[in-house]
Amino acid sequence: MQNTSDSFLRLVKIMDELREQCPWDKKQTIHTLRSLTIEETYELTDAITDNDWKGIKEELGDILLHILFYARIGKEEGQFTLKEVMDGISEKLIFRHPHIYGDVTVADEEEVKRNWEKLKIKEGKKSVLGGVPPSLPAIVKASRIQEKAKQVGFEWDNKEDVWKKVEEEIGELKEAIATESKVKIDEEFGDVLFSLVNYARFLQVDAEGVLEKTNKKFIYRFQQMEAIAAARGQKLDDMSLTEMDHIWNEVKKQTAHT
């Protein structure tokens, strides 16, 4: 524990020195850092998706530095200190885990989640959905909304019923397409996506994560297809769809588990 404390204090000291001495660090504000923090967060998620532990370690360090940077600026602005940040999260965790730090008994993780949402309401939250950040990516947000609604019992009983809902929404999308109404098509397509995210939860599938893996798989296979075409002295935009599809199937066979 002492070594960890020493390392943390060393990083805090470095952050203070950079803020006081480095021309770039001196100029940063919470607003200029915002986009960089988002970028670092996505780099962490990429490393997690790739199961890249070395990358995860590196990106966690970058995000930790950003946390210290914001805390330093907060102190300069007279808003809060690093100590207050850490005390705040410690108190919140203790309050929201009465089954660990109090005399509450829970049966499983689902009961922990339900208690968590009830405690957040006690803290002043007006809605169980109030804690969902507006800027979350849409698929992640859909999953979080559904998870939170579940904690108050607004949930399907089984995955079969959820799939029926998916089929119902697909049927409504087809009807909307028949009307050629852009507004209706947009609405129904959104409903299909939302219901599929819900079904993914019942399958215990991370919809955002698996879609990103599919994105990466497509990019890899498409670039392999480009390389094969180039090696044969061809360009994709000069080829027919049938010719490209033939190469695509070659790549799929070669990269069946990629």
C-alpha positions as CSV (number, residue, x, y, z in Angstrom):
1,M,0.0,0.0,0.0
2,Q,2.8,2.4,0.9
3,N,4.5,1.9,-2.5
4,T,1.1,2.7,-4.2
5,S,0.7,5.8,-2.1
6,D,4.2,6.9,-3.0
7,S,3.6,6.4,-6.7
8,F,0.3,8.4,-6.5
9,L,1.9,11.3,-4.6
10,R,4.8,11.3,-7.2
11,L,2.3,11.6,-10.0
12,V,0.5,14.4,-8.2
13,K,3.8,16.2,-7.7
14,I,4.6,15.9,-11.4
15,M,1.2,17.2,-12.4
16,D,1.8,20.2,-10.1
17,E,5.2,20.8,-11.6
18,L,3.9,20.6,-15.1
19,R,1.1,23.0,-14.4
20,E,3.5,25.5,-12.9
21,Q,6.4,25.2,-15.3
22,C,5.2,23.8,-18.7
23,P,3.9,26.5,-21.2
24,W,1.4,24.0,-22.7
25,D,0.1,22.7,-19.4
26,K,-0.2,26.2,-18.0
27,K,-2.7,27.2,-20.8
28,Q,-5.1,24.2,-20.4
29,T,-8.6,24.7,-19.1
30,I,-11.4,22.2,-18.3
31,H,-12.8,23.0,-21.8
32,T,-9.5,22.5,-23.7
33,L,-9.0,19.2,-21.9
34,R,-12.5,17.9,-22.6
35,S,-11.9,16.6,-26.1
36,L,-8.5,15.1,-25.1
37,T,-10.2,13.3,-22.3
38,I,-12.8,11.8,-24.6
39,E,-10.0,10.7,-27.0
40,E,-8.1,9.0,-24.1
41,T,-11.3,7.3,-23.0
42,Y,-11.9,5.9,-26.4
43,E,-8.3,4.7,-26.6
44,L,-8.9,2.8,-23.4
45,T,-12.1,1.2,-24.8
46,D,-10.2,0.2,-27.9
47,A,-7.5,-1.5,-25.8
48,I,-10.2,-3.3,-23.8
49,T,-12.0,-4.4,-27.0
50,D,-8.6,-5.8,-28.2
51,N,-7.9,-7.4,-24.8
52,D,-4.6,-5.5,-24.9
53,W,-3.5,-5.4,-21.3
54,K,-0.4,-3.4,-22.0
55,G,-2.5,-0.8,-23.8
56,I,-5.0,-0.8,-21.0
57,K,-2.3,-0.1,-18.4
58,E,-1.0,2.8,-20.5
59,E,-4.4,4.3,-21.2
60,L,-5.4,4.1,-17.5
61,G,-2.3,6.1,-16.7
62,D,-3.3,8.8,-19.3
63,I,-6.8,9.0,-17.8
64,L,-5.5,9.1,-14.3
65,L,-3.3,12.1,-15.3
66,H,-6.4,13.8,-16.7
67,I,-8.2,13.3,-13.4
68,L,-5.4,14.9,-11.6
69,F,-5.3,17.7,-14.1
70,Y,-9.0,18.6,-13.6
71,A,-8.5,18.4,-9.8
72,R,-5.6,20.8,-10.0
73,I,-7.6,23.2,-12.1
74,G,-10.5,22.8,-9.7
75,K,-8.2,23.8,-6.8
76,E,-6.9,26.9,-8.7
77,E,-10.5,28.0,-9.4
78,G,-11.4,27.5,-5.8
79,Q,-14.0,24.9,-6.7
80,F,-12.7,21.7,-5.0
81,T,-9.5,20.0,-4.0
82,L,-8.2,16.5,-4.9
83,K,-8.8,15.5,-1.3
84,E,-12.5,16.5,-1.7
85,V,-12.8,14.5,-4.9
86,M,-11.5,11.4,-3.2
87,D,-13.4,11.9,0.0
88,G,-16.6,12.4,-2.1
89,I,-16.3,9.2,-4.0
90,S,-15.4,7.3,-0.8
91,E,-18.4,8.6,1.0
92,K,-20.7,7.8,-2.0
93,L,-19.4,4.2,-2.2
94,I,-19.9,3.6,1.5
95,F,-23.4,5.0,1.4
96,R,-24.4,3.1,-1.7
97,H,-23.0,-0.2,-0.4
98,P,-25.0,-0.8,2.9
99,H,-24.6,-4.5,2.3
100,I,-20.9,-4.1,2.9
101,Y,-20.7,-1.1,5.2
102,G,-24.1,-1.5,7.0
103,D,-26.5,-4.1,8.1
104,V,-28.4,-4.6,4.8
105,T,-28.5,-8.1,3.3
106,V,-28.7,-8.8,-0.4
107,A,-29.4,-12.0,-2.3
108,D,-27.5,-11.2,-5.6
109,E,-26.1,-8.5,-7.9
110,E,-29.5,-7.6,-9.2
111,E,-30.6,-6.6,-5.7
112,V,-27.5,-4.6,-5.3
113,K,-28.4,-2.7,-8.5
114,R,-32.0,-2.1,-7.3
115,N,-30.8,-0.8,-3.9
116,W,-28.2,1.4,-5.7
117,E,-31.0,3.1,-7.7
118,K,-33.2,3.6,-4.6
119,L,-30.3,5.2,-2.8
120,K,-29.7,7.6,-5.7
121,I,-33.3,8.7,-5.5
122,K,-32.8,9.3,-1.7
123,E,-29.8,11.5,-2.7
124,G,-32.1,13.8,-4.6
125,K,-32.3,12.3,-8.1
126,K,-35.8,12.9,-9.5
127,S,-35.7,10.0,-11.9
128,V,-34.0,6.7,-12.1
129,L,-33.0,7.7,-15.6
130,G,-31.5,11.0,-14.4
131,G,-28.0,9.5,-14.1
132,V,-27.7,8.6,-17.8
133,P,-25.3,11.1,-19.4
134,P,-26.9,12.8,-22.4
135,S,-23.6,12.6,-24.4
136,L,-23.2,8.8,-24.2
137,P,-23.0,7.0,-27.5
138,A,-26.6,6.1,-28.5
139,I,-26.2,2.3,-28.2
140,V,-24.5,2.6,-24.8
141,K,-27.2,5.0,-23.7
142,A,-30.0,2.7,-24.8
143,S,-28.5,-0.1,-22.8
144,R,-28.0,2.1,-19.7
145,I,-31.6,3.4,-20.0
146,Q,-33.0,-0.1,-20.1
147,E,-30.8,-1.3,-17.2
148,K,-32.0,1.5,-15.1
149,A,-35.7,1.0,-16.0
150,K,-35.2,-2.7,-15.0
151,Q,-34.3,-1.7,-11.5
152,V,-37.9,-0.5,-10.8
153,G,-39.4,-3.6,-12.5
154,F,-40.0,-2.1,-16.0
155,E,-38.7,-5.2,-17.7
156,W,-39.7,-8.1,-19.9
157,D,-40.0,-11.5,-18.2
158,N,-37.9,-13.5,-20.7
159,K,-35.9,-13.2,-23.9
160,E,-38.7,-14.9,-26.0
161,D,-41.0,-11.9,-25.3
162,V,-38.2,-9.5,-26.1
163,W,-37.7,-11.2,-29.5
164,K,-41.4,-10.9,-30.2
165,K,-41.0,-7.2,-29.6
166,V,-38.1,-7.1,-32.0
167,E,-40.2,-8.8,-34.7
168,E,-43.1,-6.4,-34.0
169,E,-40.8,-3.4,-34.4
170,I,-39.4,-4.8,-37.7
171,G,-43.0,-5.3,-38.9
172,E,-43.8,-1.6,-38.1
173,L,-40.6,-0.6,-39.9
174,K,-41.7,-2.5,-43.0
175,E,-45.1,-0.7,-42.8
176,A,-43.3,2.7,-42.5
177,I,-41.1,1.9,-45.5
178,A,-44.3,1.2,-47.5
179,T,-45.6,4.7,-46.7
180,E,-42.3,6.2,-47.9
181,S,-42.5,8.6,-45.0
182,K,-38.9,9.6,-43.9
183,V,-40.2,10.7,-40.5
184,K,-41.9,7.3,-39.9
185,I,-39.0,5.3,-41.3
186,D,-36.6,7.1,-39.0
187,E,-38.8,6.6,-35.9
188,E,-39.4,2.9,-36.6
189,F,-35.8,2.2,-37.5
190,G,-34.8,3.7,-34.1
191,D,-37.3,1.5,-32.4
192,V,-35.8,-1.6,-34.1
193,L,-32.4,-0.7,-32.9
194,F,-33.6,0.0,-29.3
195,S,-35.4,-3.3,-29.2
196,L,-32.3,-5.1,-30.5
197,V,-30.2,-3.5,-27.8
198,N,-32.8,-4.8,-25.3
199,Y,-32.6,-8.3,-26.7
200,A,-28.8,-8.1,-26.5
201,R,-29.1,-7.5,-22.8
202,F,-31.2,-10.6,-22.3
203,L,-28.5,-12.6,-24.2
204,Q,-25.9,-10.9,-21.9
205,V,-24.3,-9.4,-25.0
206,D,-22.5,-6.0,-24.9
207,A,-24.2,-4.5,-28.0
208,E,-21.7,-1.6,-28.3
209,G,-18.7,-3.9,-27.8
210,V,-19.8,-6.6,-30.3
211,L,-20.7,-3.9,-32.9
212,E,-17.2,-2.4,-32.5
213,K,-15.6,-5.9,-33.0
214,T,-17.7,-6.3,-36.1
215,N,-16.5,-2.8,-37.3
216,K,-12.9,-3.8,-36.8
217,K,-13.5,-7.2,-38.5
218,F,-15.1,-5.5,-41.5
219,I,-12.2,-2.9,-41.8
220,Y,-9.6,-5.7,-41.6
221,R,-11.3,-7.8,-44.2
222,F,-12.0,-4.9,-46.5
223,Q,-8.4,-3.8,-46.4
224,Q,-7.3,-7.4,-47.1
225,M,-9.6,-7.3,-50.1
226,E,-8.0,-4.1,-51.3
227,A,-4.6,-5.7,-50.9
228,I,-5.5,-8.8,-52.9
229,A,-7.0,-6.7,-55.7
230,A,-3.9,-4.5,-55.8
231,A,-1.7,-7.6,-56.0
232,R,-3.6,-8.7,-59.0
233,G,-3.2,-5.3,-60.6
234,Q,-6.8,-4.3,-60.0
235,K,-8.7,-1.5,-58.2
236,L,-11.9,-2.0,-56.4
237,D,-13.7,0.9,-58.1
238,D,-12.9,-0.7,-61.5
239,M,-14.4,-4.1,-60.5
240,S,-18.0,-5.3,-60.5
241,L,-19.8,-6.1,-57.3
242,T,-19.6,-9.8,-58.2
243,E,-15.9,-9.7,-58.6
244,M,-15.4,-7.9,-55.3
245,D,-17.8,-10.3,-53.6
246,H,-15.7,-13.2,-54.9
247,I,-12.5,-11.7,-53.3
248,W,-14.5,-10.9,-50.1
249,N,-15.5,-14.6,-49.8
250,E,-11.8,-15.6,-50.2
251,V,-10.9,-13.2,-47.4
252,K,-13.7,-14.5,-45.2
253,K,-12.4,-18.1,-45.6
254,Q,-8.9,-17.0,-44.7
255,T,-10.0,-14.9,-41.7
256,A,-12.9,-16.9,-40.4
257,H,-12.0,-16.2,-36.8
258,T,-10.5,-12.8,-37.3
